[in-house]
């Protein structure tokens, strides 16, 4: 009995997708360890003939495999023949070969997250900041280089002014990285829009990181109070401000007119002892649950049987079939 995908199904090697029949000993495959992608090496390949296969139809694609191939579900490993209606582990196959950043926590990381939440743009595969002040853009680029190691630099640009009815000079910092944009969306709850983003609790690792976040956010959407010992944040995202107020021990009253609300950040907020460090992952999850719509029996046609390929792997026993996590029985 075969335990793997059929010969023409695509499996995910570190060097790119190949058909199952083209995997050789020594090939390095992608797999999943929790919600992270990791590598595993092929120590041996076995090809077995069989006359019965199944088409597994998921939310993402259809692949053909042995009915005995195991797929990862929330309830454990389940045979391909029995996964209809269940959810299975999957990762974006097209994102497997992208660069994974080393994210360094600390003040610069907090500043980058805060400034991005206030004035940045998170696109599908990029993060950018466009502002009028050169000093702000320069500080943002410095923080981005320090915490992500990316080659961030300033660009002189023009931006339209609706009030003045003309273009104004400005500065842009833009880095192309789908990994970074996925991380930012993960930090703020999945939606990076300024009105819908949640407070990024990843900055609560320590006082320095939170202070960096406050400095970055206030540089973008705040100002110094002339007569006092603190700064003011201005935002229309009330839930965001409410959560931040609890963390720094500040009083907050939303604007009754439904316009921009303000939150006063005292310079002495650490003395209130309302901050409690929390540990949250710095990296975005790379594993997701998707639904299996149906499993269709697929008998061999005529006299030609299916060829199923299975792999002996180390150190991880599982591999990916076009992003779907699978393995053969123990």
C-alpha positions, 0 to 999 in steps of 0.5 A: 500500500502506498502512503504518499502523493501521486507522481505528478503532485507538487511537493515543496523543496527549499529550492522550489516546487517539484513533482513528487517523482523528482525528489531524490535522497539529499533533497531538502524539503519544507515542513511545519513545526508548530506555526513556523516553517522549518527544513527537513532532509530526504534520507530515502525515497520509496515508490509503490504502485496502487490502484486506489487514490483520493482527490483531496479538495481543500479551500486552496487546491485539489491534490491526489494522494494515497487514501492512507496518507496522513494530514495534520488536523486539530485532532491529530493526524488523519488519513486522507480518506477521512478528512472531508469536512475537517480542517488541515494545516496549510501554509502559503506555498508561494511564501516559502522561499521569501527571506525571513527576518531576524527581528530584534526587540528593544527600543528601536523595534518599539519605535518602528511599530509605533510610527507605523501604527500612527503614520505608516502604510502596510501593503501586501508586500511592503511597509512605508512611511511618507511624512513632511519632516525629514527628521522623522523619516530619518529616525524611522529608517534608523529604527527599521535598520536596527531592528530588522536589518533591512536597507531602509533609506530616505527618498525625497517625494512630493505629496498632495495637500488637500488644504493648500491645493498643491503638492508639498515636499516630503520624505518616504521610507519604503521597504519591500518585504512580505514577511515584514508586512505580514508581521505588522498585520499580525501585531495589530490583529490582522487589519493594519488600517489606522481606524481598525488596527488593534493595540500591538501588545507585542511592544509590551515585552519591556519598558524600553520597547513600550517607550519606543512605541510611545515615542514613535506613535507620538512623533506621528500622531501626537505633540508635546504639551506646552504647559505640562510634563507630558505629550498628547496622542490624537487618534480616532481609533477609540479602542486603541486609545482605551487599551493604551490608557489602561497600560500607562495608567492614564485617564481617557475620555473619548470625544463625544462628538465622534471626532478625534480623541486625545490621550495624555501621556505623562512623562512619569507614566512608568512610576504608576506601576501599571505596566506589566510585561507580556511575551508575544511572538515577534514573528508572524505565524506561517501555519493556518487551518483551512477546510477540506471541502470533499474527498473524492475516490479516484480509481486507476483507469485501465491497466495503469496503476498510480505510483505513490511516493513516500519519503524517509525524512530527518529531523522532521517526518512530515513534508508539504504537498503544495503547502499542505502538511502531510506524512506517512503512517509511523 
